[in-house]
Amino acid sequence: MKANNLIRIAIWTTFIAIILIITIPTAYKVVSISRSKATLINEKLITEKAKKCIYDGNCTSNKVTLKTLYDLEYIKNKIVNPYDKTLYSEDSYVIITKEGSTFYLK
């Protein structure tokens, strides 16, 4: 009777361990990919709005801050960092050049 119970406990423990070995890394990878995609989406949004601001003539410099985009209402909602759920600093900026854009978040 006791050997039977020990075998059952060992089987269930092994089963749970196998499930955890599979699910924990998978969940970590899914969350990591999701956060990196959310960051990329934020960067693309800010870059596109900065380019539009320069194209419309409302931004005179190639360096466009988030504050400028908020004030001119190119971005209506505050941008949230997907890693720690804090707002990006309004001093964060993007530099638009002919070769591409450089993004600096604070």
PyMOL commands that place a pseudoatom at each C-alpha (Angstrom):
pseudoatom trace, name=CA, resn=MET, resi=1, chain=A, elem=C, hetatm=0, pos=[0.000, 0.000, 0.000]
pseudoatom trace, name=CA, resn=LYS, resi=2, chain=A, elem=C, hetatm=0, pos=[2.753, 2.463, 0.931]
pseudoatom trace, name=CA, resn=ALA, resi=3, chain=A, elem=C, hetatm=0, pos=[4.784, 1.572, -2.158]
pseudoatom trace, name=CA, resn=ASN, resi=4, chain=A, elem=C, hetatm=0, pos=[1.721, 2.173, -4.313]
pseudoatom trace, name=CA, resn=ASN, resi=5, chain=A, elem=C, hetatm=0, pos=[1.245, 5.656, -2.850]
pseudoatom trace, name=CA, resn=LEU, resi=6, chain=A, elem=C, hetatm=0, pos=[4.948, 6.487, -3.308]
pseudoatom trace, name=CA, resn=ILE, resi=7, chain=A, elem=C, hetatm=0, pos=[4.768, 5.464, -6.947]
pseudoatom trace, name=CA, resn=ARG, resi=8, chain=A, elem=C, hetatm=0, pos=[1.683, 7.642, -7.499]
pseudoatom trace, name=CA, resn=ILE, resi=9, chain=A, elem=C, hetatm=0, pos=[3.376, 10.606, -5.817]
pseudoatom trace, name=CA, resn=ALA, resi=10, chain=A, elem=C, hetatm=0, pos=[6.493, 10.086, -7.933]
pseudoatom trace, name=CA, resn=ILE, resi=11, chain=A, elem=C, hetatm=0, pos=[4.466, 9.894, -11.152]
pseudoatom trace, name=CA, resn=TRP, resi=12, chain=A, elem=C, hetatm=0, pos=[2.469, 13.034, -10.338]
pseudoatom trace, name=CA, resn=THR, resi=13, chain=A, elem=C, hetatm=0, pos=[5.594, 14.920, -9.279]
pseudoatom trace, name=CA, resn=THR, resi=14, chain=A, elem=C, hetatm=0, pos=[7.325, 13.957, -12.527]
pseudoatom trace, name=CA, resn=PHE, resi=15, chain=A, elem=C, hetatm=0, pos=[4.271, 14.936, -14.547]
pseudoatom trace, name=CA, resn=ILE, resi=16, chain=A, elem=C, hetatm=0, pos=[4.032, 18.350, -12.868]
pseudoatom trace, name=CA, resn=ALA, resi=17, chain=A, elem=C, hetatm=0, pos=[7.790, 18.910, -13.252]
pseudoatom trace, name=CA, resn=ILE, resi=18, chain=A, elem=C, hetatm=0, pos=[7.623, 18.158, -16.991]
pseudoatom trace, name=CA, resn=ILE, resi=19, chain=A, elem=C, hetatm=0, pos=[4.710, 20.551, -17.455]
pseudoatom trace, name=CA, resn=LEU, resi=20, chain=A, elem=C, hetatm=0, pos=[6.546, 23.300, -15.566]
pseudoatom trace, name=CA, resn=ILE, resi=21, chain=A, elem=C, hetatm=0, pos=[9.748, 22.725, -17.552]
pseudoatom trace, name=CA, resn=ILE, resi=22, chain=A, elem=C, hetatm=0, pos=[7.781, 23.288, -20.752]
pseudoatom trace, name=CA, resn=THR, resi=23, chain=A, elem=C, hetatm=0, pos=[5.427, 26.108, -19.711]
pseudoatom trace, name=CA, resn=ILE, resi=24, chain=A, elem=C, hetatm=0, pos=[7.755, 28.454, -17.792]
pseudoatom trace, name=CA, resn=PRO, resi=25, chain=A, elem=C, hetatm=0, pos=[10.259, 29.070, -20.644]
pseudoatom trace, name=CA, resn=THR, resi=26, chain=A, elem=C, hetatm=0, pos=[7.435, 29.261, -23.176]
pseudoatom trace, name=CA, resn=ALA, resi=27, chain=A, elem=C, hetatm=0, pos=[5.533, 31.848, -21.138]
pseudoatom trace, name=CA, resn=TYR, resi=28, chain=A, elem=C, hetatm=0, pos=[8.733, 33.867, -20.610]
pseudoatom trace, name=CA, resn=LYS, resi=29, chain=A, elem=C, hetatm=0, pos=[9.448, 33.863, -24.341]
pseudoatom trace, name=CA, resn=VAL, resi=30, chain=A, elem=C, hetatm=0, pos=[5.890, 34.914, -25.230]
pseudoatom trace, name=CA, resn=VAL, resi=31, chain=A, elem=C, hetatm=0, pos=[5.957, 37.812, -22.745]
pseudoatom trace, name=CA, resn=SER, resi=32, chain=A, elem=C, hetatm=0, pos=[9.404, 38.887, -23.933]
pseudoatom trace, name=CA, resn=ILE, resi=33, chain=A, elem=C, hetatm=0, pos=[8.361, 38.895, -27.596]
pseudoatom trace, name=CA, resn=SER, resi=34, chain=A, elem=C, hetatm=0, pos=[5.160, 40.759, -26.760]
pseudoatom trace, name=CA, resn=ARG, resi=35, chain=A, elem=C, hetatm=0, pos=[7.048, 43.487, -24.891]
pseudoatom trace, name=CA, resn=SER, resi=36, chain=A, elem=C, hetatm=0, pos=[9.622, 43.920, -27.640]
pseudoatom trace, name=CA, resn=LYS, resi=37, chain=A, elem=C, hetatm=0, pos=[6.857, 44.227, -30.244]
pseudoatom trace, name=CA, resn=ALA, resi=38, chain=A, elem=C, hetatm=0, pos=[5.052, 46.797, -28.092]
pseudoatom trace, name=CA, resn=THR, resi=39, chain=A, elem=C, hetatm=0, pos=[8.287, 48.795, -27.805]
pseudoatom trace, name=CA, resn=LEU, resi=40, chain=A, elem=C, hetatm=0, pos=[8.774, 48.648, -31.567]
pseudoatom trace, name=CA, resn=ILE, resi=41, chain=A, elem=C, hetatm=0, pos=[5.194, 49.823, -32.130]
pseudoatom trace, name=CA, resn=ASN, resi=42, chain=A, elem=C, hetatm=0, pos=[5.755, 52.779, -29.774]
pseudoatom trace, name=CA, resn=GLU, resi=43, chain=A, elem=C, hetatm=0, pos=[8.962, 53.738, -31.562]
pseudoatom trace, name=CA, resn=LYS, resi=44, chain=A, elem=C, hetatm=0, pos=[7.324, 53.509, -34.992]
pseudoatom trace, name=CA, resn=LEU, resi=45, chain=A, elem=C, hetatm=0, pos=[4.344, 55.590, -33.834]
pseudoatom trace, name=CA, resn=ILE, resi=46, chain=A, elem=C, hetatm=0, pos=[6.560, 58.336, -32.445]
pseudoatom trace, name=CA, resn=THR, resi=47, chain=A, elem=C, hetatm=0, pos=[8.837, 58.302, -35.511]
pseudoatom trace, name=CA, resn=GLU, resi=48, chain=A, elem=C, hetatm=0, pos=[5.911, 58.480, -37.941]
pseudoatom trace, name=CA, resn=LYS, resi=49, chain=A, elem=C, hetatm=0, pos=[4.268, 61.325, -36.027]
pseudoatom trace, name=CA, resn=ALA, resi=50, chain=A, elem=C, hetatm=0, pos=[7.587, 63.216, -35.899]
pseudoatom trace, name=CA, resn=LYS, resi=51, chain=A, elem=C, hetatm=0, pos=[8.012, 62.820, -39.664]
pseudoatom trace, name=CA, resn=LYS, resi=52, chain=A, elem=C, hetatm=0, pos=[4.454, 64.057, -40.193]
pseudoatom trace, name=CA, resn=CYS, resi=53, chain=A, elem=C, hetatm=0, pos=[5.093, 67.044, -37.931]
pseudoatom trace, name=CA, resn=ILE, resi=54, chain=A, elem=C, hetatm=0, pos=[8.207, 67.975, -39.927]
pseudoatom trace, name=CA, resn=TYR, resi=55, chain=A, elem=C, hetatm=0, pos=[6.427, 67.389, -43.241]
pseudoatom trace, name=CA, resn=ASP, resi=56, chain=A, elem=C, hetatm=0, pos=[3.489, 69.586, -42.182]
pseudoatom trace, name=CA, resn=GLY, resi=57, chain=A, elem=C, hetatm=0, pos=[5.920, 72.361, -41.219]
pseudoatom trace, name=CA, resn=ASN, resi=58, chain=A, elem=C, hetatm=0, pos=[4.860, 72.481, -37.557]
pseudoatom trace, name=CA, resn=CYS, resi=59, chain=A, elem=C, hetatm=0, pos=[8.244, 71.196, -36.352]
pseudoatom trace, name=CA, resn=THR, resi=60, chain=A, elem=C, hetatm=0, pos=[11.132, 73.338, -37.516]
pseudoatom trace, name=CA, resn=SER, resi=61, chain=A, elem=C, hetatm=0, pos=[13.975, 71.162, -36.213]
pseudoatom trace, name=CA, resn=ASN, resi=62, chain=A, elem=C, hetatm=0, pos=[14.914, 67.593, -37.100]
pseudoatom trace, name=CA, resn=LYS, resi=63, chain=A, elem=C, hetatm=0, pos=[14.951, 66.865, -33.358]
pseudoatom trace, name=CA, resn=VAL, resi=64, chain=A, elem=C, hetatm=0, pos=[11.352, 66.354, -32.234]
pseudoatom trace, name=CA, resn=THR, resi=65, chain=A, elem=C, hetatm=0, pos=[10.510, 65.724, -28.571]
pseudoatom trace, name=CA, resn=LEU, resi=66, chain=A, elem=C, hetatm=0, pos=[7.516, 63.869, -27.225]
pseudoatom trace, name=CA, resn=LYS, resi=67, chain=A, elem=C, hetatm=0, pos=[6.405, 67.083, -25.521]
pseudoatom trace, name=CA, resn=THR, resi=68, chain=A, elem=C, hetatm=0, pos=[6.223, 68.791, -28.916]
pseudoatom trace, name=CA, resn=LEU, resi=69, chain=A, elem=C, hetatm=0, pos=[4.169, 65.946, -30.354]
pseudoatom trace, name=CA, resn=TYR, resi=70, chain=A, elem=C, hetatm=0, pos=[1.831, 66.036, -27.349]
pseudoatom trace, name=CA, resn=ASP, resi=71, chain=A, elem=C, hetatm=0, pos=[1.459, 69.832, -27.488]
pseudoatom trace, name=CA, resn=LEU, resi=72, chain=A, elem=C, hetatm=0, pos=[0.736, 69.867, -31.236]
pseudoatom trace, name=CA, resn=GLU, resi=73, chain=A, elem=C, hetatm=0, pos=[-1.656, 66.933, -30.731]
pseudoatom trace, name=CA, resn=TYR, resi=74, chain=A, elem=C, hetatm=0, pos=[0.081, 64.584, -33.135]
pseudoatom trace, name=CA, resn=ILE, resi=75, chain=A, elem=C, hetatm=0, pos=[-0.036, 62.078, -30.287]
pseudoatom trace, name=CA, resn=LYS, resi=76, chain=A, elem=C, hetatm=0, pos=[-3.158, 62.378, -28.161]
pseudoatom trace, name=CA, resn=ASN, resi=77, chain=A, elem=C, hetatm=0, pos=[-2.495, 59.707, -25.489]
pseudoatom trace, name=CA, resn=LYS, resi=78, chain=A, elem=C, hetatm=0, pos=[0.622, 59.439, -23.364]
pseudoatom trace, name=CA, resn=ILE, resi=79, chain=A, elem=C, hetatm=0, pos=[3.025, 56.699, -24.464]
pseudoatom trace, name=CA, resn=VAL, resi=80, chain=A, elem=C, hetatm=0, pos=[3.599, 53.932, -21.880]
pseudoatom trace, name=CA, resn=ASN, resi=81, chain=A, elem=C, hetatm=0, pos=[6.767, 51.858, -21.564]
pseudoatom trace, name=CA, resn=PRO, resi=82, chain=A, elem=C, hetatm=0, pos=[5.663, 48.196, -21.947]
pseudoatom trace, name=CA, resn=TYR, resi=83, chain=A, elem=C, hetatm=0, pos=[8.422, 46.899, -19.639]
pseudoatom trace, name=CA, resn=ASP, resi=84, chain=A, elem=C, hetatm=0, pos=[7.664, 48.803, -16.446]
pseudoatom trace, name=CA, resn=LYS, resi=85, chain=A, elem=C, hetatm=0, pos=[4.306, 50.468, -17.279]
pseudoatom trace, name=CA, resn=THR, resi=86, chain=A, elem=C, hetatm=0, pos=[5.659, 53.994, -16.713]
pseudoatom trace, name=CA, resn=LEU, resi=87, chain=A, elem=C, hetatm=0, pos=[5.181, 56.945, -19.014]
pseudoatom trace, name=CA, resn=TYR, resi=88, chain=A, elem=C, hetatm=0, pos=[8.015, 57.858, -21.326]
pseudoatom trace, name=CA, resn=SER, resi=89, chain=A, elem=C, hetatm=0, pos=[9.642, 61.147, -20.407]
pseudoatom trace, name=CA, resn=GLU, resi=90, chain=A, elem=C, hetatm=0, pos=[8.456, 64.120, -22.421]
pseudoatom trace, name=CA, resn=ASP, resi=91, chain=A, elem=C, hetatm=0, pos=[12.139, 64.932, -22.965]
pseudoatom trace, name=CA, resn=SER, resi=92, chain=A, elem=C, hetatm=0, pos=[12.505, 61.796, -25.103]
pseudoatom trace, name=CA, resn=TYR, resi=93, chain=A, elem=C, hetatm=0, pos=[13.144, 62.685, -28.699]
pseudoatom trace, name=CA, resn=VAL, resi=94, chain=A, elem=C, hetatm=0, pos=[13.634, 61.403, -32.213]
pseudoatom trace, name=CA, resn=ILE, resi=95, chain=A, elem=C, hetatm=0, pos=[16.049, 62.836, -34.780]
pseudoatom trace, name=CA, resn=ILE, resi=96, chain=A, elem=C, hetatm=0, pos=[14.816, 62.571, -38.350]
pseudoatom trace, name=CA, resn=THR, resi=97, chain=A, elem=C, hetatm=0, pos=[17.391, 62.545, -41.156]
pseudoatom trace, name=CA, resn=LYS, resi=98, chain=A, elem=C, hetatm=0, pos=[17.337, 61.570, -44.803]
pseudoatom trace, name=CA, resn=GLU, resi=99, chain=A, elem=C, hetatm=0, pos=[19.135, 58.325, -43.976]
pseudoatom trace, name=CA, resn=GLY, resi=100, chain=A, elem=C, hetatm=0, pos=[16.632, 57.325, -41.339]
pseudoatom trace, name=CA, resn=SER, resi=101, chain=A, elem=C, hetatm=0, pos=[15.694, 58.177, -37.793]
pseudoatom trace, name=CA, resn=THR, resi=102, chain=A, elem=C, hetatm=0, pos=[17.403, 57.838, -34.435]
pseudoatom trace, name=CA, resn=PHE, resi=103, chain=A, elem=C, hetatm=0, pos=[15.217, 57.330, -31.414]
pseudoatom trace, name=CA, resn=TYR, resi=104, chain=A, elem=C, hetatm=0, pos=[16.193, 58.318, -27.851]
pseudoatom trace, name=CA, resn=LEU, resi=105, chain=A, elem=C, hetatm=0, pos=[13.879, 57.322, -25.025]
pseudoatom trace, name=CA, resn=LYS, resi=106, chain=A, elem=C, hetatm=0, pos=[14.322, 58.526, -21.471]
for i in range(1, 106): cmd.bond("trace and resi %d" % i, "trace and resi %d" % (i + 1))
show_as sticks, trace
zoom trace
